[in-house]
Amino acid sequence: MPLFVDYSPELSQIDALCALLATFVLNGTQLAEKHKF
């Protein structure tokens, strides 16, 4: 079992937000390349 599961809920929320933000940035970059904004 990974240790980060035992961290506080706030920290896991921040981790989830960072992962979500990274996904949005990645998708945005791919869309920008596709549509040549």
N, C-alpha and C positions, 0 to 999 in steps of 0.2 A: 504493500500500500504506500503510495507516495506521501511524503511528509506535508506537502502543501495543502492536502485535504484537511489537515488539522488546524490550519491558520484561521484567522477571524473571518466572518462573513464579509466584512468591509473589504478585506484584501482580495478575496476571491471575486467580489463584484468589480474591483478595479482591474483585476486580471481579465475578467470577461469583457469589460469595456475596452481594454487595450486590444484584445484579440478582435473584437468587433470593429474597432477603428481601423486596425491593420487590414481587415478584410475589405472594408469600404474603400480604403486608399488603394488597395491592390485592384479591386474591381473598377474604381474610377480611372486608374492609370490604363487599364486594358481598354476601357470604353473610349478614353481619350485617343488612344492609338488607333482604335477601330474607326472612330468617326473623324479623326484628324481635327480636333477642336483648335 
